[in-house]
Amino acid sequence: DITAKEIVIDKENQILVATGSVQALDSGGKLIYADKITYKKLKEFLLAEGKVKIIDNEGNILKADKAIYDKLNGKITTYQNSKLILKEGYKLSGKNIQYNTNEKILESNENSIFTDDEGNIIETNMFQYSINDKLFSSLGKIKIIDINKNKYFFKEIHIDTKIKEMIGSDVSVI
């Protein structure tokens, strides 16, 4: 279901272009808000542009300037200025976030900043987050700055966002 201020339909190519306060609801219950949405019905492919906000069934919110939803392959891809707000209160900012809607896994191979609800900051050069397991994982260069400005460096980290526990390896502390 798509609602907007203006909708133009190309019946021959089965393409819908919606502009102005666009809201789309897929059959799985995901809500997508944007300034403009282009939907290709035959490919079940949706391009959302301008102040994109995607809310999944779990209550997680993904924001970006631009996102592509490939429903046939169960993938949502965001680009620059991506922000993820998990229902547990964690926030993540980065770019090029991939959301596998079938497996409920979010990931990126770009620099990202993960912040918990207490203000601790985790800087990574890649991450994976399992919505089902509530598990944030990262490998590579990981830097944590806690609320007291202490710095911790890891090569691997796993954070259980439900019970707020963290396990890491190759730790150094400043």
N, C-alpha and C positions, 0 to 999 in steps of 0.2 A: 504494500500500500504506500503510495506516495502522494503527499499533499504539498502545495506550494502556492505562491502568489500567481505564478504563471507557468503553464505546462504546454509544451509543444510536442506533438506526436508525429513521427514519421512512420506511417503504417506500413509502407512498402519495405523498409529496412528494419522495422520493429524497434525503433530507437525513441526513447522519451527523454526530453530535456526539460528539467524543472528548475526554475530560478526564483529567488526571493523567499526567505524563511522556509526552506525545504525541510520536510520531515519524511523519512522513509522507515517503514517497519517491515522486516523480512518475516518469513514463515516461522523462523526459530525464535522470534521475539526480540531480536536486536533492533535498537532504535538508532537511526543515523540522522543527524542534523547537519545542514550545510547551507551555504549561500547558493550553490548550484550543484545539481546532480544530473549526470548523464547515465541513463540506464539502457543497456543493450539486452533486450529480452531473450533473444535466441541463445546468447552466450551466458546469460545470467551474470552479467558483468556490470558493476556500478562504479562510476568515477564521481567522487565527492570532492568539491573544491570550496575553499573559503570558510574559515571558522568551522571546521569539521569536528563533530563530537559524536562518538559512537558509545552507546551504553549497552553492555551485554546483559544476559539473563542473571548473572551473578552480582550485578551492581558495580562492576568495574567500568571506568570511564577512560576512553582513549580520545585524545584531542590532537589535531594536526591542521596544517594549512591545506593538505591534500591527502586523500586516501583512495585506494582502489580496493573494492570488495569483489573478489572472484568467487562467487557462491558455489559454482560447480566443483572447484578444487578446494573449497573451504579455507580460503586465505584472504586476510585483510593486510594490506601493505600501506604504511604511512611513510611520509618523506620528511622534509625539514620541519623543525619546530614541533616535534612530537612530545606529547605529555601523557603519561599514564597515571591514573589515580585508582589505586586498589581499594576495595571496600574495607580492608583492614586499616586504612589510613596511610599506607606507604605511597610515595610519589616518585615517579621516574621521569626524567626528561632526557631526550636524545633525538636521534633521527633514524630513518630507515628501519622502523619496527615492523616485524612480520608477526601476524597473529594467525596461528593455525586454529580455526574455529572448531574443527573436528576433534583435535587432540587437546584443545584448550591450552595451548602453549604460545607464549609471547617470547620473541627473541630479537636480538640485534647484534650485528658484528661491528657496531660503531661505538664511539665513546658515549657513555651514558652516566647520568648522576641519579642515584637512588637515595631517597631521603626517608627516614622513618618518622613516626609521629612525635618522637622526642627531640628531633633536630639533628641526629647523627647523619653524616653524609658519606655515601659510598660511591667512589668514582671507579668506573670499570671501562675496559675497552671492548667488552662484549658481555652479554648476559642472556640467560634463559629463565623464564618464569613459568612454572606449571600452576595454572589456576586450580586444578583438581587437588594437587598435593600441597598447595600454598608454599611452594619452594622456589626461592630465588637462588640461582647459581651463576658463578662466573669463574673463568680461568684467565690467566695472564697477569697483567699489571692491575692490581686492585689496591686502592688507597681508601682508608676510612679515617675521617676526622670526626671525633666524638664531640659531644656538647662542651667538653672541657678543653677543646682544641688539641687533644692528644692525637698523634698520627700513628696509624697502623698500616703496614704493608703486607699483602698476601699474594700468593700465586694461585690460590684456589680458595673459594669461599662458597658456603651454602647457608642460606638463611631461611629458617622456617618462620614465615610471616604470621602463622596462626598462634604459635606458642612463643614467638619472639626469641628464638635461640639461634646462635650462629656457630658454625664450625668452619675453621680455616686451616690452611697448611702453609708452611714456609713463611712464618710470621716474623716481622721485625717491628719494633716499637720505637717511636721518638717521643 
